[in-house]
Amino acid sequence: MRRDDFELRPIMESDLEMVLSWRNSERVRSYMYTDHLISLQEHRAWFERVSKEAFPTVLIFEYMGRPVGLKSFTQIDTRNNRCHWGFYLGDTELPRGSGSVMGLMALEFIFEEHGFHKVCAEAFAFNEGSIKYHERLGFVKEGCFARHVLKNGIYQDIVLFGCFKDEWLAGKDRLEKRIFGQGDE
Ligand SMILES: CC(C)(COP(=O)(O)OP(=O)(O)OC[C@H]1O[C@@H](n2cnc3c(N)ncnc32)[C@H](O)[C@@H]1OP(=O)(O)O)[C@@H](O)C(=O)NCCC(=O)NCCS
């Protein structure tokens, strides 16, 4: 795994149709709070809204110059220097660990480039992949909202995670070694 093969860049208007097809796929939709099929018009309205943020909050993750995933920062709270994040890989034909690279780059972006202090995350308790993913990246479980989100007629539990800038910086070297191997960094 080579770090140079990956990039995280702001979303552009020309990404919209591709992102919508990822977001509307069963694989992604089944893990999102809102899971109706999003129309292109609704999607464009979302893009107009997020484009007005003070810094790029929606980022496209690329592998070998090919867009393969999305990270977004939401609930930006500049008073307390914290935000939430959301994400998905749109492509499934990727080297193992690509999702972790996307997470690492996104945390570098929000903590090191933008100086945030805390990133919060929420996942369905049944989303074991996402729970393992957050733990792998150094997030700590902070709690649970019981029977909180209605999904396909069932009230589902939500797991809450937090990641702090100081803890991130302290653990980053180890994470990089785990993701890229000893020799790459
Ligand atoms: C959540 C998501 C981005 C995670 O992606 P991912 O592919 O699991 O993440 P990674 O690429 O980091 O890890 C994949 C596997 O490779 C392993 N791996 C990680 N780094 C590795 C490396 N350097 N070398 C080899 N394997 C590695 C991981 O341990 C993991 O194994 P596991 O599935 O047995 O746990 C992806 O599953 C997804 O898009 N899900 C749908 C949307 C979603 O749930 N979003 C989150 C809502 S809260």
The ligand as an SDF file (V2000), in Angstrom:
LIG
                    3D

 48 50  0  0  0  0  0  0  0  0999 V2000
  -17.1800    1.7360    6.3750 C   0  0  0  0  0  0  0  0  0  0  0  0
  -16.2620    1.4750    5.1930 C   0  0  0  0  0  0  0  0  0  0  0  0
  -15.7840    2.7780    4.5740 C   0  0  0  0  0  0  0  0  0  0  0  0
  -15.0720    0.7000    5.7370 C   0  0  0  0  0  0  0  0  0  0  0  0
  -14.2980    0.2840    4.7090 O   0  0  0  0  0  0  0  0  0  0  0  0
  -13.3650   -1.0030    4.8700 P   0  0  0  0  0  0  0  0  0  0  0  0
  -13.1120   -1.4890    3.5090 O   0  0  0  0  0  0  0  0  0  0  0  0
  -13.8970   -1.9250    5.9140 O   0  0  0  0  0  0  0  0  0  0  0  0
  -12.1070   -0.3370    5.5200 O   0  0  0  0  0  0  0  0  0  0  0  0
  -10.6580   -0.7980    5.3980 P   0  0  0  0  0  0  0  0  0  0  0  0
  -10.2720   -0.7450    3.9500 O   0  0  0  0  0  0  0  0  0  0  0  0
   -9.9270    0.0630    6.3270 O   0  0  0  0  0  0  0  0  0  0  0  0
  -10.6020   -2.2960    5.9570 O   0  0  0  0  0  0  0  0  0  0  0  0
  -11.0530   -3.4050    5.2340 C   0  0  0  0  0  0  0  0  0  0  0  0
  -10.4810   -4.6530    5.8270 C   0  0  0  0  0  0  0  0  0  0  0  0
   -9.1080   -4.6470    5.5250 O   0  0  0  0  0  0  0  0  0  0  0  0
   -8.3470   -4.7920    6.7120 C   0  0  0  0  0  0  0  0  0  0  0  0
   -7.1970   -3.9210    6.5930 N   0  0  0  0  0  0  0  0  0  0  0  0
   -7.0730   -2.6560    7.0480 C   0  0  0  0  0  0  0  0  0  0  0  0
   -5.8560   -2.1730    6.7530 N   0  0  0  0  0  0  0  0  0  0  0  0
   -5.2040   -3.1590    6.0880 C   0  0  0  0  0  0  0  0  0  0  0  0
   -3.9280   -3.2700    5.5040 C   0  0  0  0  0  0  0  0  0  0  0  0
   -3.0370   -2.2730    5.5370 N   0  0  0  0  0  0  0  0  0  0  0  0
   -3.6220   -4.4250    4.8850 N   0  0  0  0  0  0  0  0  0  0  0  0
   -4.4930   -5.4330    4.8310 C   0  0  0  0  0  0  0  0  0  0  0  0
   -5.7190   -5.3850    5.3660 N   0  0  0  0  0  0  0  0  0  0  0  0
   -6.0750   -4.2700    5.9790 C   0  0  0  0  0  0  0  0  0  0  0  0
   -9.2290   -4.3440    7.8210 C   0  0  0  0  0  0  0  0  0  0  0  0
   -8.8490   -4.9380    9.0500 O   0  0  0  0  0  0  0  0  0  0  0  0
  -10.5620   -4.7900    7.3310 C   0  0  0  0  0  0  0  0  0  0  0  0
  -10.7260   -6.1480    7.6430 O   0  0  0  0  0  0  0  0  0  0  0  0
  -12.0710   -6.6720    8.2880 P   0  0  0  0  0  0  0  0  0  0  0  0
  -13.1170   -6.3820    7.2620 O   0  0  0  0  0  0  0  0  0  0  0  0
  -11.8020   -8.1070    8.4970 O   0  0  0  0  0  0  0  0  0  0  0  0
  -12.2490   -5.8690    9.5320 O   0  0  0  0  0  0  0  0  0  0  0  0
  -16.9980    0.6320    4.0860 C   0  0  0  0  0  0  0  0  0  0  0  0
  -17.3160   -0.6190    4.6080 O   0  0  0  0  0  0  0  0  0  0  0  0
  -18.2560    1.2630    3.5630 C   0  0  0  0  0  0  0  0  0  0  0  0
  -18.2290    2.0940    2.6590 O   0  0  0  0  0  0  0  0  0  0  0  0
  -19.4320    0.8610    4.1290 N   0  0  0  0  0  0  0  0  0  0  0  0
  -20.7330    1.3310    3.6860 C   0  0  0  0  0  0  0  0  0  0  0  0
  -21.0670    2.7190    4.1960 C   0  0  0  0  0  0  0  0  0  0  0  0
  -20.9560    2.8620    5.7030 C   0  0  0  0  0  0  0  0  0  0  0  0
  -21.2460    1.9610    6.4620 O   0  0  0  0  0  0  0  0  0  0  0  0
  -20.5500    4.0630    6.1360 N   0  0  0  0  0  0  0  0  0  0  0  0
  -20.3870    4.3820    7.5480 C   0  0  0  0  0  0  0  0  0  0  0  0
  -21.6480    4.7880    8.1810 C   0  0  0  0  0  0  0  0  0  0  0  0
  -21.4300    5.1080    9.9220 S   0  0  0  0  0  0  0  0  0  0  0  0
  1  2  1  0
  2  3  1  0
  2  4  1  0
  2 36  1  0
  4  5  1  0
  5  6  1  0
  6  7  2  0
  6  8  1  0
  6  9  1  0
  9 10  1  0
 10 11  2  0
 10 12  1  0
 10 13  1  0
 13 14  1  0
 14 15  1  0
 15 16  1  0
 15 30  1  0
 16 17  1  0
 17 18  1  0
 17 28  1  0
 18 19  1  0
 18 27  1  0
 19 20  2  0
 20 21  1  0
 21 22  1  0
 21 27  2  0
 22 23  1  0
 22 24  2  0
 24 25  1  0
 25 26  2  0
 26 27  1  0
 28 29  1  0
 28 30  1  0
 30 31  1  0
 31 32  1  0
 32 33  2  0
 32 34  1  0
 32 35  1  0
 36 37  1  0
 36 38  1  0
 38 39  2  0
 38 40  1  0
 40 41  1  0
 41 42  1  0
 42 43  1  0
 43 44  2  0
 43 45  1  0
 45 46  1  0
 46 47  1  0
 47 48  1  0
M  END
$$$$
